[in-house]
Amino acid sequence: MNPISLFCILSGVALNACAQLLLKAGVNAVGHFEFTRANILPIGLKLAMQAPIIGGLACYVISVAVWIVGLSRVDVSIAYPMLSLGYVVNAFAAWYLFGEALSLQRLIGIGIILIGVFVLARS
C-alpha cells in the first residue's frame, strides 16, 4: 500500500472515529431520553440542533468521500478491516474524553485488533 492510499484509508478511519465521538458528545448534551410516540419529534429536533451531532454527521459525509477515494486505490479485503482501527481510537478517546472504562479485557482486545491490522497491512 503506497503512502497516499494509506493516508486515504487512515483519514477515513479517523473521520469515522471522530464522527462517533461527536455523536456521543451531542447525545450526552441532551441526556438520557426515551423514544416514545409522544416525544419522538421534540427529542429528534433537540438532537438535530446539537452542534456536535451536526459536526459528527459532517465527519461521516467527508469520511465516505475519503473512503471512496481510498477504495479506488486499495483492495476492499485490505481496506475494510482497517476500519477496526476506529475501535482502538474510540476506546482511548472515550476513556480520555468521557471517562469510560478501559479495562484489561478491553486492552487485550485492542492489542488483538492492532496485531490483526498489522498482519493485514503487511500482506
C-alpha positions in Angstrom: 0.0 0.0 0.0 1.5 3.3 -1.1 1.6 6.4 1.2 -1.4 8.2 -0.5 -3.5 5.1 -0.3 -2.6 4.6 3.4 -3.4 8.3 4.0 -6.8 8.0 2.4 -7.7 4.8 4.4 -6.4 6.2 7.7 -8.1 9.5 7.1 -11.4 7.8 6.5 -11.0 5.8 9.7 -10.1 8.9 11.7 -13.0 10.8 10.4 -15.4 7.9 11.1 -14.0 7.7 14.7 -14.3 11.5 15.1 -17.9 11.2 14.0 -18.7 8.7 16.6 -17.2 10.8 19.4 -19.0 13.9 18.2 -22.3 12.0 18.2 -21.7 10.7 21.7 -20.9 14.3 22.9 -24.1 15.5 21.3 -26.2 12.8 22.9 -24.5 13.4 26.3 -25.5 17.1 26.0 -29.2 16.1 25.5 -29.1 13.4 28.3 -30.9 10.2 28.7 -34.2 10.0 26.9 -36.9 7.6 26.0 -38.2 7.4 22.4 -41.9 7.3 22.6 -44.5 8.3 20.0 -45.2 11.5 22.1 -41.6 12.7 22.3 -40.0 11.5 19.0 -40.4 14.9 17.4 -39.2 17.0 20.3 -36.2 14.7 21.0 -35.4 14.4 17.4 -35.4 18.2 16.9 -33.3 18.6 20.1 -30.8 16.1 18.8 -30.7 17.6 15.3 -29.9 21.0 16.7 -26.8 19.8 18.7 -23.6 21.2 17.2 -21.6 18.1 18.0 -24.2 15.9 16.2 -24.2 18.2 13.2 -20.4 18.0 13.2 -20.5 14.2 13.6 -22.8 13.9 10.6 -20.5 16.2 8.6 -17.5 14.0 9.5 -19.4 10.9 8.3 -20.1 12.6 4.9 -16.5 13.6 4.5 -15.3 10.2 5.6 -17.4 8.5 3.0 -15.8 10.7 0.3 -12.3 10.0 1.5 -13.2 6.3 1.9 -14.3 6.1 -1.7 -11.0 7.5 -2.8 -9.2 5.0 -0.7 -11.2 2.1 -2.0 -10.3 3.1 -5.5 -6.7 2.5 -4.6 -6.8 -0.4 -2.2 -8.4 -3.8 -2.3 -11.5 -3.9 -0.1 -10.2 -7.0 1.6 -7.4 -4.9 3.0 -9.2 -1.6 3.4 -12.3 -2.8 5.2 -10.5 -4.5 8.1 -8.6 -1.2 8.6 -11.9 0.2 9.9 -11.3 -1.7 13.1 -8.6 0.8 13.9 -11.6 3.1 14.7 -12.3 0.8 17.7 -8.8 1.5 19.0 -9.0 5.2 18.5 -12.5 5.4 20.0 -11.7 3.3 23.1 -8.8 5.6 24.1 -10.7 8.8 23.1 -13.8 7.7 25.1 -11.6 6.9 28.1 -9.9 10.3 27.9 -12.9 12.5 26.9 -15.8 10.8 28.6 -14.2 8.8 31.4 -15.3 5.5 30.0 -13.7 2.4 31.4 -10.6 0.9 29.7 -10.4 -2.5 31.5 -7.7 -5.1 31.0 -10.1 -7.1 28.9 -10.6 -4.2 26.5 -6.9 -3.5 26.3 -6.3 -7.1 25.4 -9.0 -6.8 22.7 -7.3 -3.6 21.4 -4.0 -5.5 21.2 -5.5 -8.3 19.2 -7.1 -5.7 16.8 -3.7 -4.0 16.4 -1.9 -7.3 15.7 -4.6 -8.2 13.1 -4.3 -4.8 11.3 -0.5 -5.1 11.3 -0.7 -8.5 9.7 -3.2 -7.3 7.1 -1.2 -4.2 6.3 1.9 -6.2 5.6 0.2 -8.6 3.2 
